[in-house]
Amino acid sequence: MKHDPVPSDVGPNDDASALRIRWKDGHVSEYPPRHLRLACRCAGCVEEMTGRPILSEGSVPLDVHPLAIHYVGRYALRFDWSDGHTTGIFPFPYLRELCPCYECERPTGR
């Protein structure tokens, strides 16, 4: 990515089924909550020494959702999840990499 991604707005999408991030460059990302929860890279979800995922997909409820969203300085977001998880920090560049939209998923987009 050629620029540092910075969100201008963070909140639920229109039907509250996804987290919407509007980026300062105009791009809009909508993340299904479970997609983000499973992407957590904290020490409780990923083995620190090997990078091997510890978090089992089956242990994350299908209806998991953020109860609160916190800015971490000017570089990341932290979520308080409905499954009790609160330790993952999502730096803005990582969130932008996780964008599931067609534009970001196509081969020339990433």
N, C-alpha and C positions, 0 to 999 in steps of 0.2 A: 504494500500500500504506500502511496507516495505522500500521504498527509497523515497527521496525527488526528485520529477521529475524536471528536468532542461532541457530546450530546447537547442539544438545545432544549429538549423536552423529553421527559421520561414518565410513562404512566400506562394505564390500560388502554387497549384499543377500543373501538366504538362499542363492541358487544362484550367487552371485558373477558374475552377468551384468550387473549395474548397480551404480552407486554410490548408496548410500542416505544421505540426510541426514534426520535427525530434528530438526525445528526446535523451539525452546523453546515455541512456541505450540501444539505438538501435531501440526502438519502433518508428513507424511512425503513426501519427494520421492525418486524413483528415476530416475536419469539413465543412459541408455545411454552408455557411455564415448565412443563416436564423436560422439555428439550434443554432449557437452561439448568435445571436442577441436576440433570444427568451429566452436564458439562462441567460441573464444579471440579476444580483442580486443587482443593485444599488438602492438607495432610490427612484428613479423615476420609477423603474420597479417592485419593491417589497415593500409592506408596512413594514416599519421598526419595528413596535411593534408586529405585528402578523406573519410576513413572508408571508402574502397572496399576490399572484401576482396581480399587478396593470396593468401591460402591457397586452393588449389584442392582441391575435394572429392576429386578423383581421386588427389591426392597423400597422402591420409590412409588408411592401411590399414583395412580393414573390422574387423580384430581389434585395433585400437589400444586400449590400456588403461593406466591409471595404474600405475606401478611404485612410486610413493611419493606421499603427500599431505602437504603442509606447511601449517600455519597461518601466515598473514602477520599478525602483530599480533593484534588482536581484530576484524579487519574483513574478512578474505579467506582464500581457499585458493589454493595454488599446487600444480600437479601436475607430476611428472616422468613424461612419457609414454613408452610403449614405442617410439614413432617418433623419440625423441631430443629432442623439444621440451620445454623446461623454463622458458620465460620468461613465460608467461601468468599473470596474477593475476586471480582471480575474486572480486570483492567479494561479500559475502553477499547484498546486495539483488539483484545481477545473477544470482546462482545461483537465488534464489527466483523471479525473473522467468522463468528458463529452465525451471522445473518443468514437465514434460510431462504431468502428471496431468490427468484429466478436469475436476476441480474448478478447477484453475488455467487450463485452456484454454477453458472455456466463456466466453461473452461477459461475463457478470456477474462472473466470477472475476478478470479482469484489467482 
